C-alpha cells in the first residue's frame, strides 16, 4: 500500500503524500523525541522534514525504502537543530543541565524509560525497538559503524537494567 502511495505522490498526487505523512507521523514524532524534549522543537523538525520530503519525493528511487529515506531526512534535521541549539546556548547554562532527565509525553512509558540514556543511544533504541529497523539500517541512517550500534544497544540495555534495579 505504501509503495502505491509513494508512486502516486511522485506523480504529483498531494492526497497520497498527505496519507504517507499520516502513516509515518507517529514514527517521526518518536524519533524526534529521541533528540528533543520540547514539543516545539519536535514540531519544527517534523515540519521541516515534511517540507523537504514533499520537495524531493521524486528522488526516491525504490519505493520500498521510502520510510528509511524519510527517517534519514528527519534525523539530519534533528541533528541540524540540535547542533544549532548547542551553539546558541548561553555559557552560564552549560553544566547546569548536566544530569537532567529529558521530559517526554507523560503518556508514554517507553520514552520515560529511555530518558536515562544519552541522546545518541535514545535514538538508536527508538529506531531498533520502536521502529523495528535492523542494526544495519540504523548504521546507514545514522552513518555509524554497525558494531557501534550494537555496542550502544548492549550498553544501553545494561544501563536501563541497572536503573530499573535501583528503582526496585
Helices and strands as residue ranges (DSSP letters): H 2-10, H 14-35, H 39-56, G 57-59, G 63-65, H 66-88, G 91-93, H 109-114, H 119-125, I 126-130, H 135-142, H 146-167
